[in-house]
């Protein structure tokens, strides 16, 4: 059974880290239903109105993610967190297109809280997904490519027991092997924070994710809030 965990060194180096994680089985994905599509559009409008002309770098959740990414030697403006990339798309382009039910749910919650949400299809994942520092030997395939790449030494990655990378630069980009597709039924879902007050935001975001998944995708869920005292599910 797939699980999710943080390496001890990550917990040590990022003491404010708090995350919500869901191990989900038996879901149904596919085109987004009208009710969810309406909620997604409404959330985008509400978020745009709330942010207004405020620079995204001033949002506490995104500012904390920039610091976290900088701490392992990566430029947070060259490789933006997934949440910041979504909000940049929303504020500059005006909307975020629908992809499928699971991705839209993740994106809705991500923009609501300004936190990265990842949905990892677990069909090609072996054992536990671990968040850890790369040693450079792990294997990674980008979306749309079958070429094998390797992360930089010291980069924070998510990888499985066979050292296949499922996400690079912590919350920058998922792999081809883990992206949620139309037929995804089993997945690990994560939402993560580093900012002051992040624990409360994570609890609310985790509850929202479970509610939206239950209403729109069904399935069975095991969920937990992860932190230094509880680093695995």
Legacy VTK file of the C-alpha trace (Angstrom):
# vtk DataFile Version 3.0
C-alpha trace
ASCII
DATASET POLYDATA
POINTS 233 float
0.000 0.000 0.000
1.328 3.438 -0.915
2.123 5.775 1.952
3.619 9.267 2.357
6.337 10.487 4.698
8.982 13.122 5.403
12.638 12.276 5.885
13.991 13.216 9.322
16.430 15.765 7.850
13.569 17.630 6.165
11.669 17.772 9.446
14.815 19.040 11.184
15.586 21.733 8.605
12.000 22.962 8.175
10.548 23.089 11.693
7.445 25.065 10.635
6.461 22.499 8.016
2.925 21.176 8.359
1.048 19.147 5.768
-2.213 17.426 5.089
-2.082 14.053 3.359
-4.765 11.757 1.980
-4.293 8.198 0.756
-7.307 7.662 -1.502
-8.565 4.493 -3.195
-11.423 3.683 -5.532
-12.108 7.187 -6.787
-13.636 8.040 -10.155
-12.048 10.763 -12.253
-12.984 12.216 -15.625
-14.442 15.463 -16.995
-15.459 17.961 -14.333
-19.205 17.936 -13.606
-21.168 21.203 -13.988
-21.629 21.725 -10.244
-17.911 21.443 -9.554
-17.089 23.574 -12.604
-19.366 26.327 -11.269
-17.713 26.147 -7.846
-14.271 26.288 -9.455
-15.156 29.376 -11.499
-16.674 31.046 -8.444
-13.540 30.326 -6.406
-11.338 31.821 -9.101
-13.437 35.004 -9.142
-13.368 35.258 -5.343
-9.611 34.763 -5.172
-8.953 37.375 -7.874
-11.121 39.869 -5.987
-9.417 39.089 -2.674
-5.894 39.505 -4.061
-6.662 42.561 -6.200
-3.448 44.388 -7.071
-1.492 42.957 -4.153
1.842 41.415 -5.220
1.769 37.642 -4.777
5.122 37.818 -3.009
3.324 39.557 -0.105
0.990 36.650 0.571
2.318 34.942 3.742
1.878 31.409 2.424
3.722 32.126 -0.828
6.428 34.187 0.874
7.134 31.256 3.211
7.339 28.892 0.257
9.835 31.209 -1.438
12.032 31.048 1.667
11.757 27.269 1.818
12.749 26.874 -1.828
15.642 29.325 -1.467
16.924 27.358 1.535
17.946 24.404 -0.651
19.673 26.587 -3.212
16.952 27.089 -5.843
15.698 30.430 -7.159
12.039 30.758 -6.075
11.287 33.113 -8.969
12.802 30.824 -11.586
11.134 27.737 -10.115
7.934 28.972 -8.509
5.887 26.847 -6.149
2.871 25.217 -7.757
0.539 27.485 -5.774
2.320 30.647 -6.891
2.338 29.463 -10.512
-1.428 28.894 -10.370
-2.110 32.267 -8.812
0.127 34.002 -11.356
-1.856 32.348 -14.124
-5.124 33.412 -12.486
-4.174 37.038 -11.847
-2.424 37.589 -15.188
-4.520 35.473 -17.583
-7.840 35.759 -15.782
-8.650 32.085 -15.347
-7.294 28.577 -14.847
-8.636 26.069 -17.388
-10.420 22.916 -16.289
-8.357 19.706 -16.605
-10.328 16.934 -14.926
-12.207 16.339 -11.694
-9.233 15.523 -9.471
-6.927 18.220 -10.836
-9.672 20.851 -10.621
-10.382 19.936 -6.998
-6.684 20.236 -6.160
-6.380 23.567 -7.961
-9.523 24.954 -6.325
-8.169 24.274 -2.843
-4.685 25.445 -3.825
-5.831 28.909 -4.906
-8.243 29.187 -1.959
-5.411 28.860 0.570
-2.367 29.858 -1.506
-0.822 26.449 -0.815
0.507 23.773 -3.192
-1.750 20.757 -3.599
-0.404 17.662 -5.345
-2.362 14.634 -6.538
-0.124 11.660 -7.257
-1.555 8.759 -9.234
-0.101 5.735 -7.434
-0.300 3.082 -10.173
3.402 3.383 -11.003
4.569 4.264 -7.491
6.369 1.599 -5.454
5.909 1.725 -1.692
6.232 4.969 0.225
6.538 8.439 -1.265
9.282 10.149 0.747
10.116 13.864 0.778
13.900 14.099 1.071
17.099 15.667 -0.237
18.232 14.184 -3.538
21.634 12.558 -3.948
21.383 13.062 -7.722
20.937 9.405 -8.648
17.130 9.343 -8.605
15.251 9.084 -11.915
12.705 11.587 -13.208
10.536 11.862 -16.328
8.912 15.164 -17.249
5.321 15.429 -18.400
5.186 14.841 -22.138
8.605 13.186 -22.269
9.974 9.693 -21.800
13.558 10.854 -21.286
15.181 9.944 -17.977
16.536 12.943 -16.078
18.164 13.314 -12.672
17.519 15.932 -9.983
20.269 18.156 -8.635
22.153 17.010 -5.553
20.552 18.591 -2.489
17.270 19.372 -4.223
14.162 18.519 -2.206
12.226 15.849 -4.088
9.443 13.324 -3.628
10.488 9.819 -4.649
9.303 6.253 -4.149
11.063 3.113 -2.901
12.572 2.503 -6.363
14.016 6.051 -6.432
11.580 7.213 -9.099
10.973 10.940 -8.615
7.311 11.953 -8.517
7.898 15.679 -7.841
10.931 17.960 -8.221
12.041 21.086 -6.359
9.593 20.202 -3.591
6.398 21.630 -5.093
7.507 22.812 -8.523
6.569 20.064 -10.963
5.208 16.522 -10.901
6.486 13.671 -13.017
4.896 12.004 -16.003
4.560 8.810 -13.991
2.458 10.377 -11.221
0.174 12.897 -12.961
-3.556 12.483 -12.340
-5.193 11.295 -15.555
-8.803 10.705 -16.569
-8.692 7.102 -15.317
-6.879 7.760 -12.008
-8.618 5.936 -9.172
-5.968 5.615 -6.443
-3.864 8.577 -5.363
-1.914 10.303 -2.638
-3.046 13.906 -2.157
-0.914 16.438 -0.281
-1.186 20.084 0.773
1.790 21.738 2.539
2.592 24.952 4.399
5.552 26.704 6.015
4.008 29.995 7.187
2.957 31.131 10.645
-0.619 29.965 11.117
-0.062 27.220 8.577
-1.437 24.495 10.837
-4.916 26.038 10.874
-4.857 26.546 7.104
-3.780 22.949 6.555
-6.564 21.571 8.725
-9.141 23.597 6.776
-7.609 22.758 3.388
-7.499 19.058 4.266
-11.162 19.135 5.283
-12.068 20.918 2.035
-10.159 18.375 -0.038
-11.884 15.453 1.654
-15.309 17.047 1.219
-14.788 17.864 -2.462
-13.316 14.452 -3.219
-16.158 12.682 -1.440
-18.803 14.710 -3.279
-17.252 14.523 -6.735
-14.962 11.488 -6.930
-16.111 9.069 -4.219
-13.743 6.438 -2.903
-12.233 5.642 0.492
-9.838 7.969 2.296
-7.216 7.796 5.022
-6.197 11.335 6.004
-3.862 12.957 8.519
-2.133 16.210 9.422
1.634 15.682 9.294
4.285 17.590 11.257
7.440 16.966 13.290
5.553 14.782 15.740
3.675 12.845 13.080
5.750 12.763 9.866
4.059 9.890 8.014
0.752 8.405 6.941
LINES 1 234
233 0 1 2 3 4 5 6 7 8 9 10 11 12 13 14 15 16 17 18 19 20 21 22 23 24 25 26 27 28 29 30 31 32 33 34 35 36 37 38 39 40 41 42 43 44 45 46 47 48 49 50 51 52 53 54 55 56 57 58 59 60 61 62 63 64 65 66 67 68 69 70 71 72 73 74 75 76 77 78 79 80 81 82 83 84 85 86 87 88 89 90 91 92 93 94 95 96 97 98 99 100 101 102 103 104 105 106 107 108 109 110 111 112 113 114 115 116 117 118 119 120 121 122 123 124 125 126 127 128 129 130 131 132 133 134 135 136 137 138 139 140 141 142 143 144 145 146 147 148 149 150 151 152 153 154 155 156 157 158 159 160 161 162 163 164 165 166 167 168 169 170 171 172 173 174 175 176 177 178 179 180 181 182 183 184 185 186 187 188 189 190 191 192 193 194 195 196 197 198 199 200 201 202 203 204 205 206 207 208 209 210 211 212 213 214 215 216 217 218 219 220 221 222 223 224 225 226 227 228 229 230 231 232
